[in-house]
Amino acid sequence: MDHQDGQRSEPAYGGPDEDRLFSEATAWHFRLQSDDVRPAERAAFAEWLARSPTHSHAWAGLQTLLHDLKEPARSAYAGLRIASPRPPAAAGIRRLAAAMTILLVVGGLGAWHGPTLYQNAVADQVTSAGQRRTLTLPDGSTVDMNGDTALALDYRDGERRVRILRGEAWFRVTRDPDHPFVVDGGAGAARVLGTQFSVRREDDRTTVTVGEGLVEVVAHRNADGNAPWPDSVRLHPGESAEADANGLTGPGAVDPAVAFAWRQGQIVFRQQSLASVIAALNRQWPGRVILLNDEAAERVVSGVFALDRPDAVLDALERGLGVRATRITPYLTLLR
C-alpha cells in the first residue's frame, strides 16, 4: 500500500507469514546449493520467487543477511546505508540463528563441494544422498550403490576395473579366472576372481568388507615408495580391512548383516557414538543433521533404523538420549 505522501509502506515484520516465508526461503537456499538439484526444482523455485512481492522480499532479505554474515569487514566499510525497518528482537534472533546455521553448513560443505562436482563429472555412475541404485556391469557382475556414491568404470583391454571416487558400493562379481576384478578405492584396491564384498571410500580411507569368497586387498604405496604396513592382506567372509596413507590395518572381524544393512534399506548401530551416528546418517539423507551439543557427541547409540524414515530415527534419538531435534528446513535439522 502507498501512503498519500507517495512513499511505499514496508510490510510488518515478525508475523507468521513473514516467518513462514523466511523459512521457505531458507529451505530453497539450502536446496539450491546441492549438486543434485534437478531442473524441475529450479523451475519450482522460480515459480515460488515470482508468486508475490513478499516472496521475493523474503529471498532478498535472506541473501542480504547471508552476505553480511560472510563479509562483515566489507560491510563495515561499505559506507552508510539508509536502514530499513528491522524485525522485532525475537523474530530477528530466530532468523539470524537459522541464517548463520545455513552459512556454517554451506560453508562447511564448500570444502568438498568442489571435489564432489569433479567426481560427478568424471564418474560413469552417481547416486545422490539417500538414493540407492543397482547396476549390471558389462561382464554380468552387479553393483549396489549406496547413497552419495560415484563410480568410474574401466573395461578396456580385457580389464575389469572399477574406481570408487567416493561413497560405498557392494559387488557381486561374475567369476572369470583370466580377468581379475579390481575395485580401486584410492588408498587401496580390492582384487578378486569371483565373490561378494563391499568397498567404502571415505576421505583418504578405504574399507573393504567381505560377504562371500576371498578378496585380496592391496595398499597403494606412499609417494616415497615405502609401505610401513603390509602391502596386502587376504580377507575371508566376515572380515574387513582398511587402507589409508599409512598402509593396511586388518583383517578384523565384522558382522556382514550390520555392514551390508544399507542394502536392505536399514542402518544398524551397535554401541557407537552419537557423533559417528550423525556422520553415517548424513551420508544417507539429503541435507544435514548438525549436533550443537559437544557433550552429547560421545553418548552411545544402539539400534536398527529404517533409512526411509528419518523422522523416526530422530524421534528415537530424542527419546533415548535426551537430545532435542529442531527442524529448521526439510534439509536442515539441529540436535541439541
Secondary structure as UniProt FT lines:
FT   TURN            4..5
FT   HELIX           16..32
FT   TURN            35..36
FT   HELIX           39..49
FT   HELIX           53..70
FT   HELIX           72..76
FT   HELIX           89..122
FT   STRAND          125..127
FT   TURN            129..130
FT   STRAND          133..136
FT   TURN            138..139
FT   STRAND          142..145
FT   STRAND          149..154
FT   HELIX           156..158
FT   STRAND          160..172
FT   TURN            177..178
FT   STRAND          181..184
FT   STRAND          188..192
FT   STRAND          196..202
FT   TURN            203..204
FT   STRAND          205..212
FT   STRAND          215..219
FT   TURN            223..224
FT   STRAND          232..235
FT   TURN            237..238
FT   STRAND          239..244
FT   TURN            245..246
FT   STRAND          247..253
FT   HELIX           256..259
FT   HELIX           261..264
FT   STRAND          266..273
FT   HELIX           274..284
FT   STRAND          288..291
FT   HELIX           294..296
FT   TURN            297..298
FT   STRAND          300..306
FT   TURN            307..308
FT   HELIX           310..321
FT   STRAND          325..329
FT   TURN            330..331
FT   STRAND          332..335
//
